[in-house]
Amino acid sequence: MIQPGGERIAKVIARAGVCSRREAERMIADGRVAVDGKTLTSPAVTVGPDNHVAVDGHPLPAPEPPRLWRYHKPAGLLTTARDPQGRPTVFDRLPNDLPRVMPVGRLDLTSEGLLLLTNDGALKRRLELPATGWTRRYRVRVFGRVEEDRLASLAEGLRVGDVNYGPVLARLESQRGANAWLTMRLTEGKNREIRRICEHLGLQVNRLIRVAYGPFQLGKLPRGAIQEVPPSVLAEQLGHRNAARKTGRAKAKPRPVKPGWRKGRGRPGQTGSGPGAKKERRRADRRGPA
């Protein structure tokens, strides 16, 4: 049953799109997984291509090639599969025909903008690793007076409380009255990093929009829409041979929100440049603190 050089059974199940690794381990503990006709009692099993894996008596589906989607997350949605308090999540709003996907990184409840989703756990981990060095870029609206010299000092990194933050490249876009727009670039993406850094500077974040994650941009993707990254683009950016495999799918078009979805506030700025960006910033400044 155990094959040298094989892969852990939970990883194999997750890659086939059945569930996450943690859920696969629970299924094994419940006696729902069999290999070569023998029910497993422990996830400490490796399997290879010659093994026959079944979940609830059904053969494991063949894994799909790695795929990646851009999703324009609105504020007010959690980036989690389930919430004990019953609050809405991004997964409640995704199309029903989408395969099981996982978020690459997170955006908190009140944050918005670009959220990458993938069907492949290995790809998710690769995109999240700090060693990848990909820059996350944000537009941030804050309440308070911005001191540009303190903003520039973030490039050296800083310590807030007991947490060390790496270099953050921050630039003041505009200051109108008590509201300001900042552009912030970072590579670590620790929990609530931007909000905590801004609080340290005496600034209150009232809008946070991620506009880029590495080479992938929010662009003009409408709020709540989702669009698959073409396999050729994924292969070009990652050098992922499986992603370059022809799938026969036509070029994806942005998919809108579901009918009846609660509408949010006006569209956020896209990338901070282009014909409509200045107009959007003027509208946002007039709205004042969120």
Secondary structure, 3 states (H helix, E strand, C coil): CCCCCCEEHHHHHHHCCCCCHHHHHHHHHCCCEEECCEECCCCCCEECCCCCEEECCEECCCCCCCCEEEEEECCCCECCCCCCCCCCEHHHHCCCCCCCCEEECCCCCCCEEEEEEECCHHHHHHHHCHHHCCCEEEEEEEECCCCHHHHHHHHHCEEECCEEECCCEEEEEEEECCEEEEEEEECCCCCCHHHHHHHHCCCEEEEEEEEEECCEECCCCCCCCEEECCHHHHHHHHCCCHHHCCCCCCCCCCECCCCCCCCCCCCCCCCCCCCCHHHHHHHHHHHCCC
